[in-house]
């Protein structure tokens, strides 16, 4: 019996999303496979767990795919923590993930 993946998406306001995505990819490139460009960047967390980053002028969209729901929540948390650490201290963001099948 085949199993479909789990997906979630978030879009939130961010002043310099291109810089953040570049920093995230550079950080994760030490342990993971990453592909960076200004339109779409990819971080492969292994075992079918993939995050796509789409920076816009004043916002960032992230699309996440994982094999299980628990992995979806885990990777969302990892991404959230890294973003919180890497954005300027005075920038307030609101990351709300929307899950879909």
CNS distance restraints for C-alpha pairs under 8 A (distance, minus, plus):
assign (resid   3 and name CA) (resid  67 and name CA) 7.83 0.50 0.50
assign (resid   4 and name CA) (resid  67 and name CA) 7.11 0.50 0.50
assign (resid   4 and name CA) (resid 101 and name CA) 7.68 0.50 0.50
assign (resid   5 and name CA) (resid  65 and name CA) 6.48 0.50 0.50
assign (resid   5 and name CA) (resid  66 and name CA) 5.67 0.50 0.50
assign (resid   5 and name CA) (resid  67 and name CA) 4.64 0.50 0.50
assign (resid   5 and name CA) (resid  68 and name CA) 6.66 0.50 0.50
assign (resid   5 and name CA) (resid 101 and name CA) 6.96 0.50 0.50
assign (resid   6 and name CA) (resid  65 and name CA) 5.63 0.50 0.50
assign (resid   6 and name CA) (resid  66 and name CA) 5.29 0.50 0.50
assign (resid   6 and name CA) (resid  67 and name CA) 5.95 0.50 0.50
assign (resid   6 and name CA) (resid  68 and name CA) 6.09 0.50 0.50
assign (resid   6 and name CA) (resid  69 and name CA) 6.04 0.50 0.50
assign (resid   6 and name CA) (resid  72 and name CA) 6.85 0.50 0.50
assign (resid   6 and name CA) (resid  99 and name CA) 7.62 0.50 0.50
assign (resid   6 and name CA) (resid 100 and name CA) 6.74 0.50 0.50
assign (resid   6 and name CA) (resid 101 and name CA) 5.37 0.50 0.50
assign (resid   7 and name CA) (resid  63 and name CA) 7.26 0.50 0.50
assign (resid   7 and name CA) (resid  64 and name CA) 5.53 0.50 0.50
assign (resid   7 and name CA) (resid  65 and name CA) 4.57 0.50 0.50
assign (resid   7 and name CA) (resid  66 and name CA) 6.58 0.50 0.50
assign (resid   7 and name CA) (resid  72 and name CA) 7.33 0.50 0.50
assign (resid   7 and name CA) (resid  99 and name CA) 5.73 0.50 0.50
assign (resid   7 and name CA) (resid 100 and name CA) 5.25 0.50 0.50
assign (resid   7 and name CA) (resid 101 and name CA) 5.80 0.50 0.50
assign (resid   8 and name CA) (resid  63 and name CA) 5.92 0.50 0.50
assign (resid   8 and name CA) (resid  64 and name CA) 5.25 0.50 0.50
assign (resid   8 and name CA) (resid  65 and name CA) 6.76 0.50 0.50
assign (resid   8 and name CA) (resid  72 and name CA) 7.56 0.50 0.50
assign (resid   8 and name CA) (resid  97 and name CA) 6.09 0.50 0.50
assign (resid   8 and name CA) (resid  98 and name CA) 5.23 0.50 0.50
assign (resid   8 and name CA) (resid  99 and name CA) 4.08 0.50 0.50
assign (resid   8 and name CA) (resid 100 and name CA) 5.76 0.50 0.50
assign (resid   9 and name CA) (resid  61 and name CA) 7.12 0.50 0.50
assign (resid   9 and name CA) (resid  62 and name CA) 5.60 0.50 0.50
assign (resid   9 and name CA) (resid  63 and name CA) 4.51 0.50 0.50
assign (resid   9 and name CA) (resid  64 and name CA) 6.23 0.50 0.50
assign (resid   9 and name CA) (resid  97 and name CA) 5.50 0.50 0.50
assign (resid   9 and name CA) (resid  98 and name CA) 5.28 0.50 0.50
assign (resid   9 and name CA) (resid  99 and name CA) 6.57 0.50 0.50
assign (resid  10 and name CA) (resid  61 and name CA) 5.56 0.50 0.50
assign (resid  10 and name CA) (resid  62 and name CA) 5.39 0.50 0.50
assign (resid  10 and name CA) (resid  63 and name CA) 6.77 0.50 0.50
assign (resid  10 and name CA) (resid  95 and name CA) 6.53 0.50 0.50
assign (resid  10 and name CA) (resid  96 and name CA) 5.81 0.50 0.50
assign (resid  10 and name CA) (resid  97 and name CA) 4.72 0.50 0.50
assign (resid  10 and name CA) (resid  98 and name CA) 6.24 0.50 0.50
assign (resid  11 and name CA) (resid  59 and name CA) 6.79 0.50 0.50
assign (resid  11 and name CA) (resid  60 and name CA) 5.49 0.50 0.50
assign (resid  11 and name CA) (resid  61 and name CA) 4.20 0.50 0.50
assign (resid  11 and name CA) (resid  62 and name CA) 6.51 0.50 0.50
assign (resid  11 and name CA) (resid  95 and name CA) 7.18 0.50 0.50
assign (resid  11 and name CA) (resid  96 and name CA) 7.54 0.50 0.50
assign (resid  12 and name CA) (resid  59 and name CA) 5.47 0.50 0.50
assign (resid  12 and name CA) (resid  60 and name CA) 5.65 0.50 0.50
assign (resid  12 and name CA) (resid  61 and name CA) 6.75 0.50 0.50
assign (resid  12 and name CA) (resid  93 and name CA) 6.83 0.50 0.50
assign (resid  12 and name CA) (resid  94 and name CA) 6.26 0.50 0.50
assign (resid  12 and name CA) (resid  95 and name CA) 5.99 0.50 0.50
assign (resid  12 and name CA) (resid  96 and name CA) 7.77 0.50 0.50
assign (resid  13 and name CA) (resid  58 and name CA) 5.83 0.50 0.50
assign (resid  13 and name CA) (resid  59 and name CA) 4.16 0.50 0.50
assign (resid  13 and name CA) (resid  60 and name CA) 6.53 0.50 0.50
assign (resid  13 and name CA) (resid  93 and name CA) 6.58 0.50 0.50
assign (resid  13 and name CA) (resid  94 and name CA) 7.69 0.50 0.50
assign (resid  14 and name CA) (resid  58 and name CA) 5.20 0.50 0.50
assign (resid  14 and name CA) (resid  59 and name CA) 4.59 0.50 0.50
assign (resid  14 and name CA) (resid  60 and name CA) 6.39 0.50 0.50
assign (resid  14 and name CA) (resid  91 and name CA) 7.85 0.50 0.50
assign (resid  14 and name CA) (resid  93 and name CA) 6.92 0.50 0.50
assign (resid  15 and name CA) (resid  57 and name CA) 7.20 0.50 0.50
assign (resid  15 and name CA) (resid  58 and name CA) 4.83 0.50 0.50
assign (resid  15 and name CA) (resid  59 and name CA) 6.67 0.50 0.50
assign (resid  16 and name CA) (resid  20 and name CA) 6.56 0.50 0.50
assign (resid  16 and name CA) (resid  57 and name CA) 7.25 0.50 0.50
assign (resid  16 and name CA) (resid  58 and name CA) 6.70 0.50 0.50
assign (resid  16 and name CA) (resid  59 and name CA) 7.88 0.50 0.50
assign (resid  17 and name CA) (resid  21 and name CA) 6.13 0.50 0.50
assign (resid  17 and name CA) (resid  55 and name CA) 5.22 0.50 0.50
assign (resid  17 and name CA) (resid  56 and name CA) 6.73 0.50 0.50
assign (resid  17 and name CA) (resid  57 and name CA) 7.19 0.50 0.50
assign (resid  17 and name CA) (resid  58 and name CA) 6.92 0.50 0.50
assign (resid  17 and name CA) (resid  59 and name CA) 6.25 0.50 0.50
assign (resid  17 and name CA) (resid  60 and name CA) 5.73 0.50 0.50
assign (resid  18 and name CA) (resid  22 and name CA) 6.17 0.50 0.50
assign (resid  18 and name CA) (resid  38 and name CA) 6.31 0.50 0.50
assign (resid  18 and name CA) (resid  55 and name CA) 5.44 0.50 0.50
assign (resid  18 and name CA) (resid  56 and name CA) 7.46 0.50 0.50
assign (resid  19 and name CA) (resid  23 and name CA) 6.22 0.50 0.50
assign (resid  20 and name CA) (resid  24 and name CA) 6.13 0.50 0.50
assign (resid  20 and name CA) (resid  83 and name CA) 7.57 0.50 0.50
assign (resid  20 and name CA) (resid  86 and name CA) 6.92 0.50 0.50
assign (resid  20 and name CA) (resid  87 and name CA) 6.93 0.50 0.50
assign (resid  21 and name CA) (resid  25 and name CA) 6.10 0.50 0.50
assign (resid  21 and name CA) (resid  36 and name CA) 7.85 0.50 0.50
assign (resid  21 and name CA) (resid  41 and name CA) 7.41 0.50 0.50
assign (resid  21 and name CA) (resid  53 and name CA) 6.98 0.50 0.50
assign (resid  21 and name CA) (resid  55 and name CA) 7.31 0.50 0.50
assign (resid  22 and name CA) (resid  26 and name CA) 6.13 0.50 0.50
assign (resid  22 and name CA) (resid  36 and name CA) 6.67 0.50 0.50
assign (resid  23 and name CA) (resid  27 and name CA) 6.02 0.50 0.50
assign (resid  23 and name CA) (resid  86 and name CA) 7.74 0.50 0.50
assign (resid  24 and name CA) (resid  28 and name CA) 6.08 0.50 0.50
assign (resid  24 and name CA) (resid  82 and name CA) 7.53 0.50 0.50
assign (resid  24 and name CA) (resid  83 and name CA) 7.81 0.50 0.50
assign (resid  25 and name CA) (resid  29 and name CA) 5.79 0.50 0.50
assign (resid  25 and name CA) (resid  34 and name CA) 5.84 0.50 0.50
assign (resid  25 and name CA) (resid  35 and name CA) 7.21 0.50 0.50
assign (resid  25 and name CA) (resid  36 and name CA) 6.47 0.50 0.50
assign (resid  25 and name CA) (resid  41 and name CA) 7.81 0.50 0.50
assign (resid  25 and name CA) (resid  42 and name CA) 7.91 0.50 0.50
assign (resid  25 and name CA) (resid  43 and name CA) 6.89 0.50 0.50
assign (resid  26 and name CA) (resid  30 and name CA) 7.35 0.50 0.50
assign (resid  26 and name CA) (resid  34 and name CA) 7.98 0.50 0.50
assign (resid  28 and name CA) (resid  32 and name CA) 5.57 0.50 0.50
assign (resid  28 and name CA) (resid  33 and name CA) 7.64 0.50 0.50
assign (resid  28 and name CA) (resid  34 and name CA) 7.06 0.50 0.50
assign (resid  28 and name CA) (resid  43 and name CA) 7.61 0.50 0.50
assign (resid  29 and name CA) (resid  33 and name CA) 5.87 0.50 0.50
assign (resid  29 and name CA) (resid  34 and name CA) 5.59 0.50 0.50
assign (resid  32 and name CA) (resid  43 and name CA) 7.11 0.50 0.50
assign (resid  32 and name CA) (resid  44 and name CA) 6.28 0.50 0.50
assign (resid  32 and name CA) (resid  45 and name CA) 6.16 0.50 0.50
assign (resid  32 and name CA) (resid  46 and name CA) 7.62 0.50 0.50
assign (resid  33 and name CA) (resid  43 and name CA) 6.10 0.50 0.50
assign (resid  33 and name CA) (resid  44 and name CA) 5.34 0.50 0.50
assign (resid  33 and name CA) (resid  45 and name CA) 7.39 0.50 0.50
assign (resid  34 and name CA) (resid  41 and name CA) 7.48 0.50 0.50
assign (resid  34 and name CA) (resid  42 and name CA) 5.54 0.50 0.50
assign (resid  34 and name CA) (resid  43 and name CA) 4.51 0.50 0.50
assign (resid  34 and name CA) (resid  44 and name CA) 6.21 0.50 0.50
assign (resid  35 and name CA) (resid  41 and name CA) 5.43 0.50 0.50
assign (resid  35 and name CA) (resid  42 and name CA) 5.02 0.50 0.50
assign (resid  35 and name CA) (resid  43 and name CA) 6.58 0.50 0.50
assign (resid  36 and name CA) (resid  40 and name CA) 6.99 0.50 0.50
assign (resid  36 and name CA) (resid  41 and name CA) 4.45 0.50 0.50
assign (resid  36 and name CA) (resid  42 and name CA) 6.51 0.50 0.50
assign (resid  37 and name CA) (resid  41 and name CA) 5.48 0.50 0.50
assign (resid  38 and name CA) (resid  54 and name CA) 7.86 0.50 0.50
assign (resid  38 and name CA) (resid  55 and name CA) 6.96 0.50 0.50
assign (resid  39 and name CA) (resid  54 and name CA) 5.87 0.50 0.50
assign (resid  39 and name CA) (resid  55 and name CA) 6.44 0.50 0.50
assign (resid  39 and name CA) (resid  56 and name CA) 7.98 0.50 0.50
assign (resid  40 and name CA) (resid  52 and name CA) 6.65 0.50 0.50
assign (resid  40 and name CA) (resid  53 and name CA) 5.59 0.50 0.50
assign (resid  40 and name CA) (resid  54 and name CA) 4.94 0.50 0.50
assign (resid  40 and name CA) (resid  55 and name CA) 7.25 0.50 0.50
assign (resid  41 and name CA) (resid  52 and name CA) 5.65 0.50 0.50
assign (resid  41 and name CA) (resid  53 and name CA) 5.03 0.50 0.50
assign (resid  41 and name CA) (resid  54 and name CA) 6.74 0.50 0.50
assign (resid  42 and name CA) (resid  50 and name CA) 7.09 0.50 0.50
assign (resid  42 and name CA) (resid  51 and name CA) 5.76 0.50 0.50
assign (resid  42 and name CA) (resid  52 and name CA) 4.62 0.50 0.50
assign (resid  42 and name CA) (resid  53 and name CA) 6.30 0.50 0.50
assign (resid  43 and name CA) (resid  50 and name CA) 5.85 0.50 0.50
assign (resid  43 and name CA) (resid  51 and name CA) 5.25 0.50 0.50
assign (resid  43 and name CA) (resid  52 and name CA) 6.56 0.50 0.50
assign (resid  44 and name CA) (resid  48 and name CA) 7.67 0.50 0.50
assign (resid  44 and name CA) (resid  49 and name CA) 6.15 0.50 0.50
assign (resid  44 and name CA) (resid  50 and name CA) 4.61 0.50 0.50
assign (resid  44 and name CA) (resid  51 and name CA) 6.55 0.50 0.50
assign (resid  45 and name CA) (resid  49 and name CA) 5.13 0.50 0.50
assign (resid  45 and name CA) (resid  50 and name CA) 5.81 0.50 0.50
assign (resid  45 and name CA) (resid  51 and name CA) 7.78 0.50 0.50
assign (resid  46 and name CA) (resid  50 and name CA) 7.35 0.50 0.50
assign (resid  47 and name CA) (resid  67 and name CA) 7.94 0.50 0.50
assign (resid  48 and name CA) (resid  65 and name CA) 7.40 0.50 0.50
assign (resid  48 and name CA) (resid  66 and name CA) 5.77 0.50 0.50
assign (resid  48 and name CA) (resid  67 and name CA) 6.16 0.50 0.50
assign (resid  49 and name CA) (resid  64 and name CA) 7.48 0.50 0.50
assign (resid  49 and name CA) (resid  65 and name CA) 5.65 0.50 0.50
assign (resid  49 and name CA) (resid  66 and name CA) 4.37 0.50 0.50
assign (resid  49 and name CA) (resid  67 and name CA) 6.84 0.50 0.50
assign (resid  49 and name CA) (resid  71 and name CA) 7.80 0.50 0.50
assign (resid  50 and name CA) (resid  64 and name CA) 5.83 0.50 0.50
assign (resid  50 and name CA) (resid  65 and name CA) 5.34 0.50 0.50
assign (resid  50 and name CA) (resid  66 and name CA) 6.62 0.50 0.50
assign (resid  51 and name CA) (resid  62 and name CA) 6.72 0.50 0.50
assign (resid  51 and name CA) (resid  63 and name CA) 5.66 0.50 0.50
assign (resid  51 and name CA) (resid  64 and name CA) 4.42 0.50 0.50
assign (resid  51 and name CA) (resid  65 and name CA) 6.47 0.50 0.50
assign (resid  52 and name CA) (resid  62 and name CA) 5.59 0.50 0.50
assign (resid  52 and name CA) (resid  63 and name CA) 5.10 0.50 0.50
assign (resid  52 and name CA) (resid  64 and name CA) 6.39 0.50 0.50
assign (resid  53 and name CA) (resid  60 and name CA) 7.16 0.50 0.50
assign (resid  53 and name CA) (resid  61 and name CA) 5.95 0.50 0.50
assign (resid  53 and name CA) (resid  62 and name CA) 4.61 0.50 0.50
assign (resid  53 and name CA) (resid  63 and name CA) 6.62 0.50 0.50
assign (resid  54 and name CA) (resid  60 and name CA) 5.86 0.50 0.50
assign (resid  54 and name CA) (resid  61 and name CA) 5.04 0.50 0.50
assign (resid  54 and name CA) (resid  62 and name CA) 6.20 0.50 0.50
assign (resid  55 and name CA) (resid  59 and name CA) 6.31 0.50 0.50
assign (resid  55 and name CA) (resid  60 and name CA) 4.55 0.50 0.50
assign (resid  55 and name CA) (resid  61 and name CA) 6.32 0.50 0.50
assign (resid  56 and name CA) (resid  60 and name CA) 5.80 0.50 0.50
assign (resid  56 and name CA) (resid  61 and name CA) 7.83 0.50 0.50
assign (resid  64 and name CA) (resid  72 and name CA) 7.40 0.50 0.50
assign (resid  64 and name CA) (resid  76 and name CA) 7.86 0.50 0.50
assign (resid  65 and name CA) (resid  72 and name CA) 7.05 0.50 0.50
assign (resid  66 and name CA) (resid  71 and name CA) 6.19 0.50 0.50
assign (resid  66 and name CA) (resid  72 and name CA) 5.53 0.50 0.50
assign (resid  67 and name CA) (resid  71 and name CA) 7.16 0.50 0.50
assign (resid  67 and name CA) (resid  72 and name CA) 7.84 0.50 0.50
assign (resid  68 and name CA) (resid  72 and name CA) 6.38 0.50 0.50
assign (resid  69 and name CA) (resid  73 and name CA) 6.51 0.50 0.50
assign (resid  70 and name CA) (resid  74 and name CA) 6.24 0.50 0.50
assign (resid  71 and name CA) (resid  75 and name CA) 6.05 0.50 0.50
assign (resid  72 and name CA) (resid  76 and name CA) 6.09 0.50 0.50
assign (resid  73 and name CA) (resid  77 and name CA) 6.22 0.50 0.50
assign (resid  74 and name CA) (resid  78 and name CA) 6.33 0.50 0.50
assign (resid  75 and name CA) (resid  79 and name CA) 6.11 0.50 0.50
assign (resid  76 and name CA) (resid  80 and name CA) 6.07 0.50 0.50
assign (resid  76 and name CA) (resid  97 and name CA) 7.80 0.50 0.50
assign (resid  77 and name CA) (resid  81 and name CA) 6.14 0.50 0.50
assign (resid  78 and name CA) (resid  82 and name CA) 6.31 0.50 0.50
assign (resid  79 and name CA) (resid  83 and name CA) 6.14 0.50 0.50
assign (resid  80 and name CA) (resid  84 and name CA) 6.15 0.50 0.50
assign (resid  80 and name CA) (resid  95 and name CA) 7.40 0.50 0.50
assign (resid  81 and name CA) (resid  85 and name CA) 6.33 0.50 0.50
assign (resid  82 and name CA) (resid  86 and name CA) 6.21 0.50 0.50
assign (resid  83 and name CA) (resid  87 and name CA) 6.09 0.50 0.50
assign (resid  87 and name CA) (resid  91 and name CA) 6.70 0.50 0.50
